[in-house]
Amino acid sequence: MTILITGTTGNVGQPTVEALVESGEPVRAAVRDLDDAERLPDGVEPVVFDFTDPSTWAAAYDGVDRMFLMRPPPISNIERDMLPSLEAAQKAGVEHVVLLSLLGAEKNPVVPHRKLEDWLVPSPMSYTFLRPSFFMQNLSTTHLEDIRDRDEIFVPAGDGKTSFIDARDIGEVAAMALADPDAHRDIAYPLTGSEALSYGQVADIFSEVLGRKISYPKPGAIRFAWRMKKRGMSLPFVGVMTALYTVCRLGKADTVTNDLERLLGRPPISMRQFVGDHREAFSRG
Ligand SMILES: NC(=O)c1ccc[n+]([C@@H]2O[C@H](COP(=O)([O-])OP(=O)(O)OC[C@H]3O[C@@H](n4cnc5c(N)ncnc54)[C@H](OP(=O)(O)O)[C@@H]3O)[C@@H](O)[C@H]2O)c1
């Protein structure tokens, strides 16, 4: 039997694959484009898989008993675009699903992750829900250009604090739950970093680690949305981002839990370490 990982080119899928390979587990990595298989670690079996393309499901699920499930950000219609592929997974013999959910999903009926949780709980498959806070990797992807080229963190979060988590830590927990489902069966883990930081504090850490001034101009929601739209981001994506940062501005993104440290047996990766590890990406070269 093998473990199917979805989203293997993504922030969490990638470190999940790496951690499983390191612990000697058999891994099948789902990719939409086989060219992406070149970046997979040795020994990983690639398979073409798309949640919305039924012709890809049988080969992906064949011989799989455990699965890492993530909801690709472009997918919002869970009933139409994800549940049919999960029904196929269950019929094919998948027994345990580790779902990448969202911090607070249990209290928020409108998020797509909640629809996946609500479907999985009564299904015959067992589950582990990973409910992480905001990823540090948003700074090295979505906001990279502002930091690298303009020396600023440009998000409409006011003075609100965020309990940032490094996606690599989530990958490590996902790998643990996939390697030993019995120990993590039907449990939800709220996962956060060890402290909540304002974006002013994050900018100070960037400045210290990178050795140049990174500022946080505290843009309002309209200025932020305008810049992101001008940069070519889709309106729905800009809307979701603006809403997320407004939640933070209102002081609702600062929950800190100790589950991550308890599971990993070490402190979560800090913002300082994250910036240091991505120093090259944040430099203008
Ligand atoms: N960012 C945050 O702060 C945060 C916090 C909590 C929870 N989350 C949740 O985490 C999830 C995102 O995880 P991530 O950051 O690891 O992902 P990501 O880096 O955004 O990558 C998305 C992955 O989904 C794959 N994908 C896209 N469409 C697909 C389809 N139709 N079928 C199969 N695969 C498809 C992509 O493959 P290609 O390379 O082929 O495009 C890619 O591997 C979202 O559900 C998000 O809501 C995010």
The ligand as an SDF file (V2000), in Angstrom:
LIG
                    3D

 48 52  0  0  0  0  0  0  0  0999 V2000
   -1.8360   30.4310    2.9710 N   0  0  0  0  0  0  0  0  0  0  0  0
   -2.2710   30.4110    4.2160 C   0  0  0  0  0  0  0  0  0  0  0  0
   -1.9300   31.2550    5.0450 O   0  0  0  0  0  0  0  0  0  0  0  0
   -3.2070   29.2940    4.6400 C   0  0  0  0  0  0  0  0  0  0  0  0
   -3.5660   29.1660    5.9850 C   0  0  0  0  0  0  0  0  0  0  0  0
   -4.4130   28.1110    6.3730 C   0  0  0  0  0  0  0  0  0  0  0  0
   -4.8940   27.2280    5.4200 C   0  0  0  0  0  0  0  0  0  0  0  0
   -4.5370   27.3960    4.0940 N   0  0  0  0  0  0  0  0  0  0  0  0
   -5.0810   26.4730    3.0990 C   0  0  0  0  0  0  0  0  0  0  0  0
   -4.0260   25.7070    2.5410 O   0  0  0  0  0  0  0  0  0  0  0  0
   -4.3840   25.3530    1.2060 C   0  0  0  0  0  0  0  0  0  0  0  0
   -3.2570   25.7440    0.2630 C   0  0  0  0  0  0  0  0  0  0  0  0
   -2.1340   24.9450    0.5480 O   0  0  0  0  0  0  0  0  0  0  0  0
   -0.7150   25.2810   -0.0650 P   0  0  0  0  0  0  0  0  0  0  0  0
   -0.3680   26.6910    0.2810 O   0  0  0  0  0  0  0  0  0  0  0  0
    0.1850   24.1770    0.3100 O   0  0  0  0  0  0  0  0  0  0  0  0
   -1.0330   25.2020   -1.6250 O   0  0  0  0  0  0  0  0  0  0  0  0
   -0.4170   26.0990   -2.8000 P   0  0  0  0  0  0  0  0  0  0  0  0
    1.0170   26.3590   -2.5090 O   0  0  0  0  0  0  0  0  0  0  0  0
   -1.3550   27.2100   -3.0680 O   0  0  0  0  0  0  0  0  0  0  0  0
   -0.4860   25.0730   -4.0230 O   0  0  0  0  0  0  0  0  0  0  0  0
   -1.7100   24.6520   -4.5910 C   0  0  0  0  0  0  0  0  0  0  0  0
   -1.5470   23.2060   -5.0520 C   0  0  0  0  0  0  0  0  0  0  0  0
   -2.7950   22.7340   -5.5670 O   0  0  0  0  0  0  0  0  0  0  0  0
   -2.5590   22.0920   -6.8110 C   0  0  0  0  0  0  0  0  0  0  0  0
   -3.7750   22.1560   -7.6290 N   0  0  0  0  0  0  0  0  0  0  0  0
   -4.3670   23.2440   -8.1450 C   0  0  0  0  0  0  0  0  0  0  0  0
   -5.4960   22.8980   -8.8040 N   0  0  0  0  0  0  0  0  0  0  0  0
   -5.6130   21.5530   -8.6860 C   0  0  0  0  0  0  0  0  0  0  0  0
   -6.5670   20.5970   -9.1670 C   0  0  0  0  0  0  0  0  0  0  0  0
   -7.6460   20.9700   -9.8880 N   0  0  0  0  0  0  0  0  0  0  0  0
   -6.3670   19.2900   -8.8870 N   0  0  0  0  0  0  0  0  0  0  0  0
   -5.2770   18.8880   -8.1740 C   0  0  0  0  0  0  0  0  0  0  0  0
   -4.3530   19.7390   -7.6870 N   0  0  0  0  0  0  0  0  0  0  0  0
   -4.5180   21.0570   -7.9480 C   0  0  0  0  0  0  0  0  0  0  0  0
   -1.4220   22.8910   -7.4040 C   0  0  0  0  0  0  0  0  0  0  0  0
   -0.8090   22.1710   -8.4410 O   0  0  0  0  0  0  0  0  0  0  0  0
   -0.1900   22.9230   -9.7350 P   0  0  0  0  0  0  0  0  0  0  0  0
    1.2590   23.1570   -9.3890 O   0  0  0  0  0  0  0  0  0  0  0  0
   -0.3850   21.9500  -10.8340 O   0  0  0  0  0  0  0  0  0  0  0  0
   -0.9410   24.2040   -9.9320 O   0  0  0  0  0  0  0  0  0  0  0  0
   -0.5290   23.0550   -6.1670 C   0  0  0  0  0  0  0  0  0  0  0  0
    0.2230   21.8850   -5.9360 O   0  0  0  0  0  0  0  0  0  0  0  0
   -5.6780   26.0800    0.8680 C   0  0  0  0  0  0  0  0  0  0  0  0
   -6.7890   25.2290    1.0440 O   0  0  0  0  0  0  0  0  0  0  0  0
   -5.6750   27.2000    1.8970 C   0  0  0  0  0  0  0  0  0  0  0  0
   -6.9710   27.6960    2.1570 O   0  0  0  0  0  0  0  0  0  0  0  0
   -3.6920   28.3870    3.7000 C   0  0  0  0  0  0  0  0  0  0  0  0
  1  2  1  0
  2  3  2  0
  2  4  1  0
  4  5  1  0
  4 48  2  0
  5  6  2  0
  6  7  1  0
  7  8  2  0
  8  9  1  0
  8 48  1  0
  9 10  1  0
  9 46  1  0
 10 11  1  0
 11 12  1  0
 11 44  1  0
 12 13  1  0
 13 14  1  0
 14 15  2  0
 14 16  1  0
 14 17  1  0
 17 18  1  0
 18 19  2  0
 18 20  1  0
 18 21  1  0
 21 22  1  0
 22 23  1  0
 23 24  1  0
 23 42  1  0
 24 25  1  0
 25 26  1  0
 25 36  1  0
 26 27  1  0
 26 35  1  0
 27 28  2  0
 28 29  1  0
 29 30  1  0
 29 35  2  0
 30 31  1  0
 30 32  2  0
 32 33  1  0
 33 34  2  0
 34 35  1  0
 36 37  1  0
 36 42  1  0
 37 38  1  0
 38 39  2  0
 38 40  1  0
 38 41  1  0
 42 43  1  0
 44 45  1  0
 44 46  1  0
 46 47  1  0
M  CHG  2   8   1  16  -1
M  END
$$$$
